[in-house]
């Protein structure tokens, strides 16, 4: 199927109510997920600098709760995103969508990395706070690239 036929087919169903609802829910849960991806590593910075037992316990609880909410956001964002692809599988024929999905896969790897870091901190194996500060910048770069791909749709 030619790129032009794919584009025409997508435009025909792009603004229909079912797709609009799926997009609205997808974006809402992406925001939830990113709130956690931005804040959890910041908690790691403070956790790594903390020296008192009550403070350490508080960070363990905060990180665990935030990770749960963040994971729920990730799961629902993925489900609504996949629902949109099921509604319009032609999207998979577009280069920008394949690039976006690759970046989303990197986000899931980052999410998994956060889980591993959370467990390490809980076990008392902290890295220097500066390392977590740098790690905290990764989702911002991925978000920028994903938004550009989803909005600008280069090559479309």
N, C-alpha and C positions, 0 to 999 in steps of 0.2 A: 504494500500500500504506500502511495507517495506521501511525502510530508504534507503537501497541501491538502490531500484528502483527510489525513489525520487531523489537521488543524480545523478544517471545516466541520468535521464530525464532532470535535470537542466543543467548538463554539456553539453548536446547536443545543447541546445539553448542559453547557457550563453554567448558565444562570437559571436553570429550572429549580423549583423549590426543594426537591430532595437533595440535590447537590449543594445548594446554598446552606441547608441545615447541616449537612455533613461537614462542609467547610467551616461553618461557625463553631461547631463543636470541636473540630480538629484544632483550630486556632486557639480556642479557649484552653484546651488541655495542653497544647504546646506551651502556652504562657505559664501554666501551672508547673510544667516540667522544668522550664528554664528558670523559673523563680528558685526552684531547688538547686538546679545546676549552678546558679550564680551564688547562692547563699551557703550551701553545704561546705564548699571548700573554704569559704571565709570563716565558718565555724571551726574548720580544721586549723586555721591560722591561730585563732584564739586558744583552741584546745592545746596546741603544741606549746604555747607560751604559758599555759596554766600550771601552777605548781601545788595548789592546795587540793586535798582529797574531795571536799564538797564541790569545788569548782569542776574538777575532773568528772565527777559523777553527773553533774548537771549537763556538761557537754555530751556525755555518752547518751543521756536521755534525749536531749535536743536533736542530736545527729540522727538517732534512731527514728524519732518521730518525723523529722523532715525527710529522711530517706524514704519512709513509707509513703508520704504524700507525694513526693517527687516520683516515685516508682508508679504510683497510681496514675499520675498525670502522664507519664511516659506510655504506660499501657493503653490508656484511653486515647491518647494522641495517635498511637500506632493503629489502634482498631479503627478509628474514624478515618485516618489516612488510607488504610487498606480498603475501607468501604468505598472511598472515593475512587480508588483504582478499580475496584470491582464494578462500580457504576460506569466508569469510563476507562477501560483497559488500554485504549489507544494512547493514553498518557505515557505508557511504558515505551512507546515508539519514539519519544522525544528525548533528545540528548540532554537537555537541561533537567528533565525529570530523573533520568538515570544518574546524573551528577548529584542531584539533590539527595537521592536515595543513598548514594555512596556516603555523602556527608552525614546523613542521618545514622547510617551504620557506625560511623566514627563516634557520633554522639552516644550511641548505645555502648560502645567500647569505653568511652569516658565515664558513663554512668556506672558501668561495672568497675572501673578503676576507683570511683568514689566509694563504692561498697567495700572494696579491698582496703582502701585507706582508712575507712571508718573502722573496720575490724582491727587493723594494725594499731590505730590510736587507742582503741578500747583495750588492747592487750599491752599498752604501754610502749609501743614501738613508734615513736613520733619522728618524723623528719624535721629539719629546721623549718621554722615558720616562713622564712623567705621562699622555700621550695613550694609551699602551699600557695603563697601569693602568686607565684608564676603559673602554677597549675590552674589557678582560678581564672586566668585569662583565656584559656582554651575555648570554653563554650561561647565567649563573646565573638571570637574569630569565626567559629563555625556558624553561629547565628547570623552574622553579617553575610557570609557566603550563601547560606540557605535562603535568606530573605531576598537577596539579589537574584538568585536563580528562580525563586517562586514568583517574584513580582516582575522582573525584567524579562524573564524567559529568553535568554540569549539564544539566537539561532532559530527562534520561532517565527 
